[in-house]
């Protein structure tokens, strides 16, 4: 049964608080329909209740005591009930007023907190915002119009280059897409649309030629030989590991010995770009390399396979090593070129597209029903992994244009795939 009372100072003072553990008790005003009092074990709270757009809604006015008295709470209740009668929810109105003031900087900070992003991705986003969108950080999102986006994009393309302009606007698009869903509702959208969409509507995005760098057949021998001659054994092994596994830079660099299973001849990559863990079989050549490093690491005590004295404890930027190799051989490649080389060799061997996608941890298209039925375990990937490694070794040991039969000995009397020091 609902208690109806005339909400006044005398009646409110006379109402006791609820006992500990008891649910709140509600009192409705006998004169102003929708005005009420909610009593808990700690407070007496003035409220209003009314249907808004067919749904019952309750709005808190405030707790009894300064500044709220029964008289000014009644006046506030009349105002709120009038707004609710017009289909406007006061709490939603307050939220919308607050949301309208959300700035790009606030949305970005919320974005990196809520989204499951890697530290590297967060760092890249932060750099982009700080370098190219800093003057927009304190602007309300609603002030970022299509015209301003187009103007900023054109200026960036002219001053910083097409690739930078694309990267900045993709970052802005991601932040604004997040804000649209985080702060807006279907009834009251934060923005009519993401203003960055104007670049798609006007076909303004810059076309960037896809990089095609990789090791060519004639490059393998000189390049691998120069890598083996590097003074830094860790960088030497790191670069070879990248070539023979196709892993991304950070996936290989941050590899720990806990992720290496020499008994089962595999490594497990957990911190991947697409967040899908990868179990990768190790070809024989990599087994020899990691076994040797494991013996050396037993003395050093580092948890990382490719350890360094840097802040993170593992190798970071092998640019100098790649530069030294390029200077000696004339073969200039990037870290990602080694991954592209791995995939190019796999394709040349007609390795199944599904197996190759799994080896490099690329997701198949969602519309590919067949891919959903294929489970590529580590043993299924072992044979194609060995074939890729053997082809790399063949290229590294063969003069271009003269394939050697399997098991044929090289000029120095050793079998293909054998060198002094690190096996190759």
N, C-alpha and C positions, 0 to 999 in steps of 0.2 A: 504493500500500500504506500502511495506517495503522500508525503506530508506536505500540506499547503499551509503557508503562513504568510502573514504580512511582514515582509523583510524590512525590519527597522533596527535601530541600535539596540532597543530593549530586547527584541526577540533574538537577535543574533548573539547578544551577550549571554542570554539565558541558555542557549544551545550548548551542550557539553561536547568536547572533542571525543572522537571515537577511541575506544580502548585499543591497546596494542594488539595487532594481528587482525583487527576487524576491518572489513572492507569499507570504503567511503560511503557516507549516507547523503542522500540528496533531498533538498527542500525546494519546493517551487513557490514562487510568489503568488499570492492570491489576487493581486491586482494587475500586474503586468505579465501577460502571458509570454513565456519564454525566458523570463528572468528567474535565476535560481541561486542556490547556495550549495556548495559541495563541502562536506565536513570530513576531514581525515583525522588521524591521531595527532597531527602536528598543526594543521591550519584550517581556517574557514575561508573558502574561496568563492568569490562571486563569478557566476557563469551565465551565458545565454545559450539557448538551444532552439533550433528551428530547422525545418527542412530547406535545403538549398538544391535546386534542380532535382527535386524528388528524393534527395538523400538526407537523412537526419545528420545534423552537424552540431558540434558543441564547441564553443569558443570561451576561453578563459579571459576574464576581465582582470582579476588580480586578487591577492589575499586581503582579508579584512585587516585593517590597520593602515596607518599612513602609507600611501596617500589615499587609500580606498576606504570610504565610509559607505553605509547603505544608501545615502542620498546621491552622492556623485557616481556610485556604481550603477544606480538605477538610471541616471541620465545617460551614462555610457551604454547601458544595455539598450535603451531606446534607439540610440544612434546605430549600434551594431545590428539590431534586429531590422532596422529600416534598410541597411545595406544588404542583409541576407535576404530580405523580401524581394530585392531587386536582382537576386541571383548571384550576388557577390559575396564570397567567403572572406571575411576580414583577415584571417591568417594567411590565406593565399595572396591577398592583396599586399600584405607586408612582405611575404616571400618574393613576390614579383618586384616590389620596389627594391629589395635588397639585391635580387638577381640582376636587375637592370644596371646595377653599379659594379657587377663583377668585371674585373679587368683581365686583360690577356695574361698578365703576370700571375694573378690569382688562379686563373684557369689552368695555366701551365703547371704551377706547383701542385694543384689537386690532381692533375693528369698523371704526373710521374709518381704520385703517392698511390693512386688507385690502380693504375695499370701495372701488369706484371712485366716490367721492362728490365733488361739486363743493365748492369752498371755502365757498360760501354754505350748502350743506346741512350741512356739518360745523359751521359756525358756529351754525346753528340748533339742531342736536342738542346741541352743547356748552352753549348757553344754556339749553336745556330741562333738561338733566341738572343744571347748576349751580344753577338757580333752584328746581326742583321735586323733584329726586331726590338732592340733595347728601347727605342723611342716610342714604341707602342705598348710597352709593358704596363704602363699606368693608365692606359686608355680603356674605357668600357668596351666590351666586346661589340656592343651595338653600334659603336662609332667606326668599326672597321668595315667599310663599305666595299662593294665590288669595284668602284672606281679607284679607291685607294689601293686595293690589292693589285689591280692592273698596273697602276703607276709604279708601285714598289717593285713589281715583277720586272717591268721594263727597265727600270733603273739598275736593278741588280744584274740583269742580263748584260747590260751595256758596260757596267763598271766592274763586275766580278766574274762575268762569264755565264754562259747558258746553264752549265751543270749546277753551279751554285744557286742560280735563280730557281731552278727546279727543286733542289733540295730544300731550300728555305720555305718555298710555298707548300711542299708536301708536309713539312713539319707543322706549318700554320694550319693546314687543312686538317691534320690529325687532331690538333688541340681544339679547334673549333667544332669538329665532329663530336668529340668527347663532351664539350660544353653544351652542345645542343641537347644531348640526351641527359646530361647530369643536372642541368639547371632548368631546362624547359619542360613543358608538358604538352600533350596533344591539344588541349584547349588553349593553352597560353605558351606558344613556342617562344624560346629566347630570341631566335632570329627566324626570318622567313625561310632562309636557306643559308647554307655555308657560302660566304662571299667568294671563296677560292674557286667555287664551281664555275665562275665566269671564265676562268682560264681554259676550262674544257669546252664550255659553250662557244667560245670565240676561237677555239683551236690555237691557243697562244702558247701552250707548253712547247718547250724547245726540244727538238729531236736530237738526241745525243747518240752518236754511233756506238754500238756495243763494242767493247774492247775485244780484240781477237788475239792478244799476246799469248804465246805458249812456246815451249821448246820445240824446234823443228828437228827432224831426224839427224841432220848434220851437227846440231847444237849439243846433243846429249853427251857425246864423248868429251869434248873440251870443257863443257860446263861442269859435269860430274867430277872430272879430274881436278879442276880448279877448286871445287868445293872441298874435295878431300885434302887439298893442300892448305886449307885455312888453318891458321895457328890456333884459333879457338875451337876446341873439339866439340863443345856444346852447340855452337852455332852450326858447325859442320853437320852434326847428327840431326839437328833440328831441321835444317834445310832438306836433307835427304829424307827425313821422316815425312815432311810435307809432300814431297814429290811422290813417295811410294804409298801414301795413304789418301791423298786428296783432301785432307782435313783443312778446315779454315784455320787462319792464323792463331786465334785465341784458343780454339779447341785443342790444338797441338801444344801451344806454348804452356798452357796451364795444366797440362796432363800431370797427374800425380801417380805415384807408384801404387796407390790403392786401386787405381783404375786399370792397372796393367795386370793381366792374368797370364803369366808365362806358361803355367801348367796347361791351360786350355788354349794357348796361343791366340789371345784376343785382348782388345782394350775396350773399355766401356766409356763412352763420352756422354756425360750427363748435362753439361752446361752448353747446350747447342743453340743455334740461332732460332730454330723453330720450336724449341723446348721439348722436342721428341728425343728421348735417349737413343743412342746408337751403339750397338754392339758390333765391333769391327774385327774381322779375323786378321791375324798378322801373317804376312807371307814369310817365307824362310829367311829372306834377307833382313827383314825387320826384326825377326826373332834374334838373329845374331847380334844386331846392333843394340837392341834393348837389353839383351843378356849381358853384354859387355858394359853397358851403362849401369846396369843394376849392380854389378860387382864394384864399379867405381863409386856408386852412390852409397854403398854400404859403409864406406869410409867417410864420405862427406856428411851424411846424415840428413840431407834435404828431402822433403816430401815430394819435390817436383822432379820429373824426369829430366827436364831441361832447365836446371836451376841456374840462378844468377845471384849476384850480390845486390841487385836492385831492390827497390821498395817492395815490389810484389813478390820477389823471391824467385821469379822465373823470367826467361828471356822476353824482351819486349820488342825491340826494333832492330832487325838484322840488316838495316839499310846499308851500313858500312860494309858488312860482309858481302852483300849482293853487289855493291859497287866495286869491291876489290875483285870479285869474280868477273864482273863485266869488263873491267879494265884489262884483265889478263886474257880474256877470251873474245871480247867483242860481242858477247851474248848478254843482253840486258833483259832481265825478267823481273816481275814483281812477285810477291808472295802468292797473290791470287792467280797469277799466270801458272804457277806450279799446280794449283788445283785444276785449272783449265787444261793443263797438259795431261793430268791423270784422266780426266773425262774424255779427252780427245783420243787417247790411246785405247781406253775402254770401248769407245764407239768404233774405232778401227778394227777391233777384234770381234765386232758383232755381238758383244755381250748384251744380254736381254735388257731392254729399257727399264723394266721393273727392277732388275738386279742393280743396274747402274744408279737408279734413283735412290735405292736403299743404301748403296755404298757411300754416296755423297750426301745422304740424309735430306733428299728433296722429297717433298710430299707430292703424291699423285693428285691429279685433278679430282675434285669431289664428284664429278659426273662420271668418272671411270669406274663402272660397276665391277669389272674384272679385277681391278687392283684391290678392291675391298675383300676379295676372296683369297688373295695370295699372301701367304705369311713367309717372309724371307728371313729365316733365322740365320745365326752366325755361320753354321755349317753349310747352309745353302750358298752363302756368299764366299766361302773359302776358295772354291775352284776358280771363280772369275777373278778374285783378288790375286791369286797366284799367277794367273795368266797375264794380268796387267804388270805385275812385278817382273815376270820373265821377259816381257816385251821391253820394259824400260831397261833392263840389264842388257838385252840384245842390242838396243840402240846405243847404249853407253859404251859397248865393247866392239861394235861393228863399224867399219868404214861405210859410209853411205853407199847404197846400191849393191852391196855384196852380202846377202844373207848367209849366215853360217848354219850348217845343219846342227841339230840338237846334239850336244855332247862333243862337238868338234873342239879341238884345243886351239887356243890363241897362239900368236907367234912366240910368246915367251914361255910356252909349254904348259901354262895353267889353263884350266877349263874356264869357259865363259862364266862370268859372275864371281871371279876370285881376284882379289888384289891384296897386296900387303897392307897391314893395318886393319882398317875397317873393311869387312868383306864387301866386295862388289863384283 
